[in-house]
Amino acid sequence: MSLRSLASLGDLAGRRVIVRCDLNVPLKDGAVTDDGRIRASLPTLRALTGAGARVVVVSHLGRPEGAPDERYSLRPVATRLGELLEAPVAFAADTIGEAAADAVAGLDDGQVAVLENLRFNAGETAKDAAERQAFADQLARFGDALVSDGFGVVHRKQASVYELAQTLPSAAGLLIATETDVLDRLTERPERPYTVVLGGSKVSDKLGVIQHLLPRVDRLLIGGGMLFTFLAAQGHKVGASLLEADQLDTVRGYLAEAAERGVEIVLPTDVVVAERFAADAPHTVQRADDIEGGPAGVSGIGLDIGPETAARFADLVASSTTVFWNGPMGVFEFPAFAGGTRAVAEALTRVNGLGVVGGGDSAAAVRALGFTDDDFGHVSTGGGASLEFLEGKKLPGLEVLGWQ
Protein backbone atom coordinates (compact mmCIF):
# COMPACT_ATOMS: atom_id res chain seq x y z
CA MET A 1 0.00 0.00 0.00
CA SER A 2 1.28 3.44 -0.83
CA LEU A 3 0.32 7.09 -1.06
CA ARG A 4 1.36 9.77 -3.53
CA SER A 5 4.30 11.49 -1.86
CA LEU A 6 5.50 15.08 -1.89
CA ALA A 7 8.06 14.08 -4.50
CA SER A 8 5.23 13.28 -6.94
CA LEU A 9 4.39 16.98 -7.11
CA GLY A 10 7.77 17.86 -8.63
CA ASP A 11 9.58 21.14 -8.15
CA LEU A 12 7.48 23.31 -5.85
CA ALA A 13 9.61 26.46 -5.86
CA GLY A 14 7.40 29.49 -6.46
CA ARG A 15 4.24 27.38 -6.60
CA ARG A 16 1.24 27.91 -4.35
CA VAL A 17 0.62 24.79 -2.27
CA ILE A 18 -2.54 24.41 -0.21
CA VAL A 19 -1.87 22.27 2.86
CA ARG A 20 -4.89 20.71 4.52
CA CYS A 21 -3.80 20.43 8.15
CA ASP A 22 -5.75 19.35 11.21
CA LEU A 23 -5.23 22.29 13.56
CA ASN A 24 -8.34 21.54 15.61
CA VAL A 25 -6.73 22.41 18.94
CA PRO A 26 -8.27 23.46 22.28
CA LEU A 27 -8.46 27.18 23.00
CA LYS A 28 -8.99 29.10 26.22
CA ASP A 29 -9.22 32.88 26.53
CA GLY A 30 -8.01 33.25 22.97
CA ALA A 31 -4.89 31.11 23.37
CA VAL A 32 -3.95 27.57 22.35
CA THR A 33 -3.80 25.26 25.38
CA ASP A 34 -2.48 22.13 23.62
CA ASP A 35 -0.40 22.67 20.48
CA GLY A 36 0.27 18.99 19.77
CA ARG A 37 -1.52 19.00 16.42
CA ILE A 38 0.21 22.20 15.35
CA ARG A 39 3.60 20.70 16.16
CA ALA A 40 2.67 17.56 14.21
CA SER A 41 2.16 19.69 11.09
CA LEU A 42 5.59 21.33 11.26
CA PRO A 43 7.69 18.74 9.35
CA THR A 44 5.49 19.02 6.25
CA LEU A 45 5.29 22.81 6.43
CA ARG A 46 9.05 23.11 6.85
CA ALA A 47 9.68 20.74 3.96
CA LEU A 48 7.46 22.84 1.71
CA THR A 49 8.81 26.23 2.75
CA GLY A 50 12.33 24.86 2.45
CA ALA A 51 11.51 23.87 -1.13
CA GLY A 52 10.44 27.43 -1.87
CA ALA A 53 6.68 26.79 -2.01
CA ARG A 54 4.17 29.48 -1.18
CA VAL A 55 2.20 27.68 1.53
CA VAL A 56 -1.52 28.23 2.11
CA VAL A 57 -2.65 26.43 5.29
CA VAL A 58 -6.31 25.47 5.64
CA SER A 59 -7.96 23.71 8.57
CA HIS A 60 -11.13 23.44 10.60
CA LEU A 61 -11.58 24.13 14.30
CA GLY A 62 -14.58 23.00 16.30
CA ARG A 63 -18.13 22.83 14.95
CA PRO A 64 -19.22 26.35 13.94
CA GLU A 65 -22.29 25.19 11.98
CA GLY A 66 -21.25 26.56 8.61
CA ALA A 67 -21.12 30.24 9.57
CA PRO A 68 -18.47 32.57 11.04
CA ASP A 69 -18.15 32.31 14.82
CA GLU A 70 -15.34 34.15 16.56
CA ARG A 71 -15.09 31.42 19.21
CA TYR A 72 -13.72 29.10 16.52
CA SER A 73 -11.39 31.49 14.72
CA LEU A 74 -8.01 30.14 13.63
CA ARG A 75 -6.30 33.45 14.43
CA PRO A 76 -4.75 32.15 17.72
CA VAL A 77 -3.61 29.04 15.84
CA ALA A 78 -1.89 31.14 13.20
CA THR A 79 -0.14 33.09 15.94
CA ARG A 80 1.11 29.89 17.59
CA LEU A 81 2.16 28.43 14.25
CA GLY A 82 4.30 31.50 13.58
CA GLU A 83 5.95 31.10 16.98
CA LEU A 84 6.76 27.45 16.29
CA LEU A 85 8.01 28.11 12.75
CA GLU A 86 9.95 31.13 14.03
CA ALA A 87 8.76 33.01 10.96
CA PRO A 88 5.94 35.42 10.08
CA VAL A 89 2.62 33.72 9.29
CA ALA A 90 -0.06 35.79 7.57
CA PHE A 91 -3.68 35.30 8.61
CA ALA A 92 -6.72 35.81 6.39
CA ALA A 93 -9.95 36.70 8.17
CA ASP A 94 -12.01 34.74 5.63
CA THR A 95 -11.59 31.49 3.71
CA ILE A 96 -12.46 32.21 0.07
CA GLY A 97 -13.08 35.96 0.12
CA GLU A 98 -11.06 39.10 -0.44
CA ALA A 99 -8.89 38.69 2.66
CA ALA A 100 -7.90 35.17 1.60
CA ALA A 101 -7.13 36.31 -1.94
CA ASP A 102 -4.95 39.16 -0.66
CA ALA A 103 -3.08 36.90 1.80
CA VAL A 104 -2.29 34.35 -0.90
CA ALA A 105 -1.31 37.01 -3.43
CA GLY A 106 1.06 38.55 -0.88
CA LEU A 107 3.09 35.36 -0.34
CA ASP A 108 6.69 35.13 -1.46
CA ASP A 109 8.60 31.87 -1.92
CA GLY A 110 8.93 30.02 1.39
CA GLN A 111 6.23 32.03 3.18
CA VAL A 112 3.08 30.81 4.94
CA ALA A 113 -0.48 32.08 5.24
CA VAL A 114 -3.34 30.60 7.25
CA LEU A 115 -6.91 31.02 5.99
CA GLU A 116 -9.86 31.27 8.36
CA ASN A 117 -11.76 28.19 9.58
CA LEU A 118 -12.99 26.03 6.69
CA ARG A 119 -16.17 25.19 8.57
CA PHE A 120 -17.27 28.82 8.49
CA ASN A 121 -18.44 27.74 5.01
CA ALA A 122 -21.31 25.24 4.85
CA GLY A 123 -19.86 23.67 1.71
CA GLU A 124 -16.97 22.12 3.65
CA THR A 125 -19.10 19.53 5.44
CA ALA A 126 -22.18 19.49 3.16
CA LYS A 127 -23.78 16.11 2.57
CA ASP A 128 -24.39 17.07 -1.05
CA ALA A 129 -21.34 16.28 -3.20
CA ALA A 130 -22.08 19.10 -5.65
CA GLU A 131 -22.09 21.63 -2.82
CA ARG A 132 -18.77 20.30 -1.54
CA GLN A 133 -17.31 20.43 -5.04
CA ALA A 134 -18.38 24.03 -5.48
CA PHE A 135 -16.54 24.99 -2.29
CA ALA A 136 -13.49 22.94 -3.34
CA ASP A 137 -13.43 24.79 -6.68
CA GLN A 138 -13.33 28.11 -4.82
CA LEU A 139 -10.47 26.92 -2.61
CA ALA A 140 -8.59 25.56 -5.63
CA ARG A 141 -8.20 29.11 -7.00
CA PHE A 142 -5.58 29.67 -4.30
CA GLY A 143 -3.35 26.71 -5.11
CA ASP A 144 -1.38 24.96 -7.81
CA ALA A 145 -1.28 21.75 -5.75
CA LEU A 146 -2.72 20.24 -2.58
CA VAL A 147 -0.82 18.50 0.20
CA SER A 148 -3.23 16.61 2.43
CA ASP A 149 -1.80 16.32 5.93
CA GLY A 150 -4.82 16.42 8.26
CA PHE A 151 -4.94 12.80 9.36
CA GLY A 152 -7.68 13.52 11.89
CA VAL A 153 -10.20 14.11 9.08
CA VAL A 154 -9.25 11.51 6.45
CA HIS A 155 -12.21 9.36 7.50
CA ARG A 156 -14.59 12.14 6.37
CA LYS A 157 -15.76 13.07 2.87
CA GLN A 158 -15.29 16.81 3.21
CA ALA A 159 -14.55 19.35 0.51
CA SER A 160 -10.97 20.14 1.55
CA VAL A 161 -10.18 16.48 2.18
CA TYR A 162 -11.83 14.68 -0.74
CA GLU A 163 -13.05 16.93 -3.54
CA LEU A 164 -10.08 19.33 -3.40
CA ALA A 165 -7.69 16.36 -3.68
CA GLN A 166 -9.42 15.45 -6.96
CA THR A 167 -9.47 19.02 -8.25
CA LEU A 168 -5.76 19.82 -7.80
CA PRO A 169 -2.63 17.68 -8.19
CA SER A 170 -2.44 16.16 -4.72
CA ALA A 171 -0.17 14.19 -2.44
CA ALA A 172 0.09 13.08 1.18
CA GLY A 173 2.09 15.12 3.63
CA LEU A 174 4.71 13.68 5.96
CA LEU A 175 2.28 13.38 8.88
CA ILE A 176 -0.23 11.30 6.96
CA ALA A 177 2.61 9.17 5.59
CA THR A 178 3.84 8.50 9.13
CA GLU A 179 0.35 7.81 10.50
CA THR A 180 -0.50 5.29 7.80
CA ASP A 181 2.85 3.53 8.13
CA VAL A 182 2.41 3.13 11.88
CA LEU A 183 -1.20 1.95 11.63
CA ASP A 184 -0.32 -0.45 8.83
CA ARG A 185 2.35 -1.95 11.09
CA LEU A 186 -0.26 -2.37 13.82
CA THR A 187 -2.73 -4.18 11.57
CA GLU A 188 -0.59 -6.07 9.06
CA ARG A 189 2.93 -6.53 10.46
CA PRO A 190 3.12 -6.20 14.24
CA GLU A 191 6.11 -7.52 16.13
CA ARG A 192 5.16 -9.76 19.04
CA PRO A 193 4.13 -9.87 21.75
CA TYR A 194 1.39 -7.47 20.63
CA THR A 195 -0.82 -5.83 23.26
CA VAL A 196 -3.81 -3.55 22.69
CA VAL A 197 -5.09 -1.42 25.57
CA LEU A 198 -8.62 -0.09 25.22
CA GLY A 199 -10.36 2.36 27.54
CA GLY A 200 -12.72 5.27 27.27
CA SER A 201 -16.34 5.35 28.19
CA LYS A 202 -18.20 3.07 25.79
CA VAL A 203 -17.73 -0.44 24.44
CA SER A 204 -19.87 0.53 21.45
CA ASP A 205 -17.17 2.99 20.33
CA LYS A 206 -14.61 0.20 20.13
CA LEU A 207 -16.62 -2.73 18.72
CA GLY A 208 -15.11 -2.52 15.24
CA VAL A 209 -11.57 -2.30 16.61
CA ILE A 210 -12.04 -5.31 18.88
CA GLN A 211 -13.52 -7.37 16.06
CA HIS A 212 -10.78 -6.49 13.57
CA LEU A 213 -7.84 -6.83 15.97
CA LEU A 214 -8.82 -9.99 17.87
CA PRO A 215 -7.26 -12.24 15.21
CA ARG A 216 -4.10 -10.12 15.25
CA VAL A 217 -3.20 -9.48 18.89
CA ASP A 218 -1.78 -11.55 21.73
CA ARG A 219 -3.62 -9.80 24.53
CA LEU A 220 -6.28 -7.16 25.03
CA LEU A 221 -6.38 -5.04 28.20
CA ILE A 222 -9.73 -3.45 29.06
CA GLY A 223 -10.07 -0.34 31.25
CA GLY A 224 -12.06 2.88 31.37
CA GLY A 225 -15.83 3.01 31.53
CA MET A 226 -16.12 0.16 29.05
CA LEU A 227 -14.69 -2.30 31.60
CA PHE A 228 -17.99 -2.41 33.48
CA THR A 229 -19.87 -3.83 30.51
CA PHE A 230 -17.24 -6.59 30.35
CA LEU A 231 -17.61 -7.26 34.09
CA ALA A 232 -21.39 -7.33 33.78
CA ALA A 233 -21.09 -9.75 30.87
CA GLN A 234 -19.28 -12.09 33.28
CA GLY A 235 -22.15 -11.81 35.74
CA HIS A 236 -20.72 -9.22 38.15
CA LYS A 237 -22.69 -6.30 39.59
CA VAL A 238 -21.28 -2.86 38.80
CA GLY A 239 -23.29 -0.48 40.99
CA ALA A 240 -23.92 2.89 39.34
CA SER A 241 -20.93 2.51 37.00
CA LEU A 242 -21.34 3.11 33.28
CA LEU A 243 -23.01 0.10 31.68
CA GLU A 244 -24.15 -0.55 28.12
CA ALA A 245 -26.67 -3.29 28.73
CA ASP A 246 -27.45 -3.61 25.02
CA GLN A 247 -23.84 -4.68 24.38
CA LEU A 248 -23.68 -7.55 26.88
CA ASP A 249 -24.31 -10.30 24.33
CA THR A 250 -21.76 -8.79 21.94
CA VAL A 251 -19.14 -8.68 24.70
CA ARG A 252 -19.85 -12.29 25.66
CA GLY A 253 -19.25 -13.18 22.02
CA TYR A 254 -15.88 -11.44 22.06
CA LEU A 255 -14.89 -13.20 25.27
CA ALA A 256 -15.76 -16.55 23.69
CA GLU A 257 -13.94 -15.74 20.45
CA ALA A 258 -10.85 -14.63 22.34
CA ALA A 259 -10.79 -17.91 24.25
CA GLU A 260 -11.05 -19.86 20.99
CA ARG A 261 -8.21 -17.88 19.40
CA GLY A 262 -5.96 -18.06 22.44
CA VAL A 263 -6.08 -14.27 22.89
CA GLU A 264 -5.84 -13.16 26.50
CA ILE A 265 -8.45 -10.57 27.50
CA VAL A 266 -7.23 -8.98 30.71
CA LEU A 267 -9.90 -7.35 32.87
CA PRO A 268 -9.31 -5.33 36.06
CA THR A 269 -9.15 -7.17 39.35
CA ASP A 270 -9.74 -4.00 41.38
CA VAL A 271 -11.53 -0.72 40.75
CA VAL A 272 -11.54 2.74 42.36
CA VAL A 273 -15.17 3.30 43.37
CA ALA A 274 -16.47 6.75 44.29
CA GLU A 275 -19.68 7.85 45.97
CA ARG A 276 -20.43 10.21 43.09
CA PHE A 277 -18.93 11.61 39.89
CA ALA A 278 -16.86 14.47 41.29
CA ALA A 279 -13.18 15.34 41.72
CA ASP A 280 -13.52 15.44 45.52
CA ALA A 281 -15.83 12.44 45.89
CA PRO A 282 -14.98 10.01 48.71
CA HIS A 283 -13.70 6.80 47.18
CA THR A 284 -12.31 3.39 47.98
CA VAL A 285 -10.65 0.49 46.16
CA GLN A 286 -12.96 -2.46 45.62
CA ARG A 287 -12.47 -5.89 44.13
CA ALA A 288 -13.77 -5.90 40.56
CA ASP A 289 -16.11 -8.77 41.39
CA ASP A 290 -17.45 -6.99 44.49
CA ILE A 291 -17.96 -3.37 43.44
CA GLU A 292 -21.16 -3.12 45.46
CA GLY A 293 -19.58 -4.52 48.61
CA GLY A 294 -17.88 -1.32 49.79
CA PRO A 295 -19.09 1.73 51.73
CA ALA A 296 -20.62 3.29 48.61
CA GLY A 297 -22.79 0.21 48.12
CA VAL A 298 -24.96 -0.09 45.03
CA SER A 299 -24.74 3.67 44.49
CA GLY A 300 -20.97 3.56 43.96
CA ILE A 301 -19.54 4.47 40.57
CA GLY A 302 -16.24 3.12 39.25
CA LEU A 303 -13.97 5.95 38.08
CA ASP A 304 -10.58 4.26 37.58
CA ILE A 305 -8.85 0.91 37.50
CA GLY A 306 -7.38 0.02 40.88
CA PRO A 307 -3.68 0.03 41.84
CA GLU A 308 -3.29 -3.74 41.54
CA THR A 309 -4.71 -3.65 38.02
CA ALA A 310 -2.64 -0.59 37.11
CA ALA A 311 0.55 -2.40 38.13
CA ARG A 312 -0.40 -5.50 36.17
CA PHE A 313 -1.36 -3.52 33.06
CA ALA A 314 1.93 -1.63 33.30
CA ASP A 315 3.94 -4.86 33.44
CA LEU A 316 2.11 -6.32 30.43
CA VAL A 317 2.55 -3.12 28.40
CA ALA A 318 6.23 -2.65 29.21
CA SER A 319 7.03 -6.28 28.35
CA SER A 320 5.38 -6.07 24.91
CA THR A 321 7.12 -5.28 21.64
CA THR A 322 4.08 -3.66 19.98
CA VAL A 323 1.42 -1.73 21.90
CA PHE A 324 -1.58 0.26 20.74
CA TRP A 325 -3.44 2.24 23.39
CA ASN A 326 -6.72 4.06 22.86
CA GLY A 327 -8.82 5.47 25.68
CA PRO A 328 -8.02 6.54 29.26
CA MET A 329 -8.22 4.02 32.10
CA GLY A 330 -10.33 6.35 34.25
CA VAL A 331 -11.48 9.92 34.70
CA PHE A 332 -7.95 11.31 34.31
CA GLU A 333 -9.22 14.91 34.52
CA PHE A 334 -9.74 14.29 38.26
CA PRO A 335 -6.33 13.73 39.95
CA ALA A 336 -7.76 11.14 42.35
CA PHE A 337 -8.81 8.98 39.40
CA ALA A 338 -5.82 9.44 37.08
CA GLY A 339 -3.61 6.70 38.53
CA GLY A 340 -4.49 3.99 36.02
CA THR A 341 -4.02 6.23 33.00
CA ARG A 342 -0.69 7.49 34.35
CA ALA A 343 0.55 3.94 34.96
CA VAL A 344 -0.25 2.83 31.40
CA ALA A 345 1.31 5.98 29.93
CA GLU A 346 4.50 5.55 31.93
CA ALA A 347 4.75 1.88 30.92
CA LEU A 348 4.27 2.80 27.28
CA THR A 349 7.37 5.00 27.45
CA ARG A 350 9.37 1.87 28.36
CA VAL A 351 8.25 -0.32 25.44
CA ASN A 352 11.24 -1.73 23.58
CA GLY A 353 9.57 -1.58 20.21
CA LEU A 354 6.57 0.36 18.91
CA GLY A 355 4.32 2.06 21.48
CA VAL A 356 1.41 4.01 19.99
CA VAL A 357 -0.94 6.44 21.72
CA GLY A 358 -4.13 6.32 19.68
CA GLY A 359 -5.09 9.97 19.48
CA GLY A 360 -8.15 11.74 20.85
CA ASP A 361 -8.65 11.50 24.61
CA SER A 362 -5.54 9.34 25.00
CA ALA A 363 -3.28 12.01 23.50
CA ALA A 364 -4.95 14.69 25.62
CA ALA A 365 -4.51 12.55 28.71
CA VAL A 366 -0.78 11.94 28.33
CA ARG A 367 -0.12 15.63 27.75
CA ALA A 368 -2.32 16.64 30.69
CA LEU A 369 -0.36 14.22 32.88
CA GLY A 370 2.96 15.81 31.94
CA PHE A 371 4.22 13.48 29.21
CA THR A 372 5.45 14.78 25.86
CA ASP A 373 4.90 13.25 22.43
CA ASP A 374 8.62 12.44 22.27
CA ASP A 375 8.17 10.07 25.22
CA PHE A 376 6.32 7.61 22.97
CA GLY A 377 6.97 5.81 19.72
CA HIS A 378 4.05 7.59 18.09
CA VAL A 379 1.14 9.76 19.18
CA SER A 380 -1.63 9.71 16.62
CA THR A 381 -3.32 12.98 15.71
CA GLY A 382 -6.59 11.32 14.75
CA GLY A 383 -8.58 9.34 17.28
CA GLY A 384 -11.58 8.59 15.04
CA ALA A 385 -9.46 8.14 11.94
CA SER A 386 -7.09 5.80 13.78
CA LEU A 387 -9.95 3.66 15.04
CA GLU A 388 -11.59 3.41 11.63
CA PHE A 389 -8.26 2.46 10.05
CA LEU A 390 -7.81 -0.26 12.68
CA GLU A 391 -11.37 -1.44 12.04
CA GLY A 392 -10.34 -2.14 8.45
CA LYS A 393 -12.59 0.55 6.99
CA LYS A 394 -11.77 2.43 3.82
CA LEU A 395 -10.99 6.09 4.50
CA PRO A 396 -11.97 8.44 1.65
CA GLY A 397 -9.26 10.98 2.45
CA LEU A 398 -6.62 8.27 1.96
CA GLU A 399 -8.17 6.54 -1.03
CA VAL A 400 -8.18 9.82 -2.95
CA LEU A 401 -4.40 9.99 -2.36
CA GLY A 402 -3.83 6.54 -3.86
CA TRP A 403 -4.23 4.27 -0.81
CA GLN A 404 -5.73 0.92 -1.79
N, C-alpha and C positions, 0 to 999 in steps of 0.2 A: 504494500500500500504506500502511496506517495502523494504529495501535494505539490502544486506548482510553487517553486521557490522564488525568492527575490531575484535570483540570477536569471530567471526566465523573462524578466521584464527588460533586460538589456541595460544599456547605459542610461542612467537616470539623471545625469548632470543637467541642470537647467529645466528639468521636466517637473510638472506639478503632480505630486503623488498624494492622493487622498488615503489616509490611514484610518481604518475603522478600529478604534480602540474600545476597550471596556473600561471607562473611567468612572464607573458607578460606585463612588466612594461615599462613606458617611461624612456628613457635615454637621457642625455645631457652631452657632453664632458666626456664620459666614466663613468658617475655616475647616479645612480637611482634618479629620480626626484619625484616619487610618489611610495612609498613602500607598498601601501594598500594591493595589492594582496600577497606580501610576508608575511606581517603580518597575513593575513587571513589563510595562510598555517601553521602557527606556532603551533596551538593546536594539529594538527595531528602529526606533526614532533616531538613535545615534548612527546606526548603519546607513540610514537614508540621508540624513544631513551630511554625514561624512562623504557620501557619494555625490553630494552637490544637488540633491533633489530639493524642490520647494515643497515643503511638507504641510498638508492641510489635515489637521486632526479632527475627526468627528466621533462623537460618542453620545450615549444617553446617560441620564442620571435620574433615578427615581421613576415615578409614574405620574407625570403631569397631565395626563388625559388629553393630549393632543393640542394643547394651547399653552402660550407662555405663562410661566409661574416662577416668580423670582426665587422662591424657596428651592427650586431645582436648577438654578443657573449654574453653568459650568465655569463662571468667572473665577471662583476660588480655586478650581481645579487647574485652570490655565496659569494662575499665579504660582501654585505649587509646582506645576510642571516646569515653569521657567526656573524656579529655584533649584530643582533637581538637575536640569540640563545645564545650569549655570550659563544661560543665554536668554536673551529677550524672546518672549513668546507673545505674539499678537493675539488679541481676543476680539472676535466679531460678535456683536450683540444680537445677531439673528443667524439663521442657518442657510437660507437661500436668497436673502434679500440684499439690499444695497450694502449693508455693513459687511456681509460675507464677501461680496464681490470686491469691495475695496481692500479688505484684508488679504485676500488671495492675490489681487493685482499688485499689492505692495510688497510681496515676498521677493527676496533675492535668493540666489542659490545657497542652500544650506540653512535657510531660515524656516521657522515654524509658526503656524497660526492655528488657533483653536476656534472652531465655529460653535455657536450656541447649541444647546441640547436638541438632539435630533427629534426627541419625542414632543417638542413644542409644535411639531407638525404632525397632523393626524395620519398623513400618508406613510409615515415610518412603520407603524404597527397595524395598518389597515388590513382587514381580512380579505378585501378585494384586491386581487393581483394587479389589476389595471391601475388602481389608485396608488399602490406601492410603486409600480413602474413609473408612473408620472412623477412621483417624488424623486425616485432614483435618477430620472432623466434631468431633473433640475440640479441635483447634486453633481451629476457627471459633468456639468459645465465648468466645474472648478478643478477638474483633474484630467490628466493624460493617462493615469493608471490608478488602480486601487490596490492597496495592500491591506488585506483583512487580518487583523491581529486581536480582535475582541473575542477571545475564546468563550467568555461567559455568555455569549448570545448566539453561538453557532448552532444551537438546537432550535432556533427560531427562524421562521421565514419572515424576515423584516427587510424593508427596502434597502437599507445600507449594508445588509449582510448578504442578501440573496440576489435581488434584482440588480443592484449596482455592480456586483461581481460579474454579472452577465453583460452589462452595458459597457464596461471599460475593461481593457486588459487587466487581469487580476492575478494575484499570487498571495500565498500565505506569508505572514510575518514570522519572525523568529519565535515569538511566544506561542503561537498556534502550532508551529513545527515542534517545539519542545513538548507542549501539552499532549499532542497526538502520539509522539514517540513514547512518552512515559505511560500513557493509558494503553497503548498497544502492547507494551511490555507487560502490563498488569493482566491483560486479557489473553494474550497469545503466547507469550514467552517469559513467564515469571520464573525466577530462580527460587529454589525451595530450601527450607520450608517457607510456605506462603501463608501469611495470616491476614485476614480482613477484620477490621474492627468497625462495627456499626453502632451508632448511637442516634441521638436526636429524639424527637418526640414520638413519631409515628412509624409503626411497622409498614403501613400502607405506602409511605414514601419510599421505602426500600425494597418492596416486593420484587421488582424487576431485577435489581442488583443481586439479591439473594438467589433468585432463580438462575440467572446467567452465570454467576460465579461459583455456585455450589460444585459443579463438576471440575472446577479449576483450582480450588484452594485446598489447603491442608486443615485449616481451622478457621472458625468464625467466632469472634468474640462479640457478645451482645450487651450493650449498656444503654444509658439514656432512658427516656420515657418508654421506648419500645420494649424494654426488657420485661415490663410487667405483663404485656400480652403473651410473651413467651412463658413466663411463670404461670400465668393463668391457664395456658394451654396444657401445662403439666399438672393442673389440678390445684395449684396453690391460690390462697386468697391474697389480694393485694391492697386491701383497704380502700382509701380514696385515691390511690395512685392512678395515673393515666392508663386507660384500658380501652383497646379497640375490640370489643366483643365480636364484631362481625368478621374479624380476621383470625379467630381462634382455630377454625378448621384449616385455614391456609397454613398457619404456623405449625400445626400438628403434622401437616403434610411435609413441610420442610424438615422437621425434626426426624420424620421417618426416612425421608430421602437421604438426609445426611448420614444416618446410621447405615443405610444400604451402601452408600458410597465410601464409607470409612472416613468421612469428614467429621472432625470434632467440633461440635457447637458448644462453646463455653459460656455458661450463664453465671451471673453473680451468685455467690454464696452468702453475701451480706449486703445490706442496703441501709443508707442513711434515711431515716424516716422522721419527718417533721410534723408538727401539729397543724401547720397551715403553710400555704405558699407565701413565704415572706423571708426576707434576708435575715431577720432577727428571730425567726420562729424557733422555739425550743425543739430539740431533735435528739434522737438516739440512734444507735446502730442496732439493727435487728437482723436476725437470720432471714435469708431470702424466702425460706419456706415457713416463716412465722412472722410475717410483717404485722399482722394484727395482734401479736402477743405482747407488744410493748405498752408503755404508758399512754401512747396516743390512741391505742386501740384501733377499732375499725375506721376511725376518722383520720388516721395517719396517712400521709402522702409521701411516697418515696421521691427524694430529690437528688440522690447521687448513689453511685455504687459505694459499697463500704470499703474500709481500709484493707481487709483481707483480700477482697476481690481486686482492688486497685493494685496490690502487690503482685497478685497472680497474673493479672493482665499485663503488667509491666514486664514481668519475667518472660512471658510468652512473646511479647512484642520484641523485646531486646534480643531474644535468641533466634529470631526469624531473619531470613535473608531478603524477603520481599514483604512489605507491609503496606496495605492501603487502609487509611482511616477516614471515615466520614461520619460526623455527628458527635457532639459532646457526650460525655458520660453522665453529666448531671447539669444542674442549673448553675453553670460556671459564673454567671453574672453575680451570684451571691457568694462571697468568699467562703462561707461555711459549707457550701455544696460544690466547691470547685476541685476538691481533692482528687477525685477519680480522673477528671479531665487532665489535670496537671500531671498525674502519674503516667498516663498514657503518652502525653506529649513529651515528657522527659525521656521515657523509654524509647520513643521514636527517634530521638536524637542520637541514640546509641546503636541503632541498627547498622550492622556491617553488611551493607547492601543497598537496596532501594527502599527508602521510607517516604511515603507520599501522604500529605495532608490533603484531603479531598475537597478543598474549597468551602465556600459558604460559611456556615456557623463554625465549622472546625478551624478555618483560617482565622476568623475573628477571635475565636477562643484562644488560640496559641499566642496571638499578638497581645490580647488583653492580659494574658498571664505572664507576659514579659519575654516570650521567646521571639526570635527573629526568623525570617524566612530562610536565612543562611544556616540555621540550626538543623534544617531538614533536607533530605534529598530533593524533594520537590513540594512546593505548595501550589496547588491548583488555583487558578483564578476563576474557575467556573463550577460552582457546586452542582447546579442542575444539568449543565452540559456534561460534566464528568460522570454523573450518575447515568445519564442517558447513553453515553458512550459505553459505559460498563454494562449496561443492560443489553447491549448489542443493537441498539437502534441506529438508524441512519440519520445523520445530522445534516440538514440542508445546507448550512453554512460551510460545511466541509466538502460535501459532494460537489458543490459549485466550484470548488478549488481543485477538483480532480481526485478527491478521495473516493475510493471504491469499496 
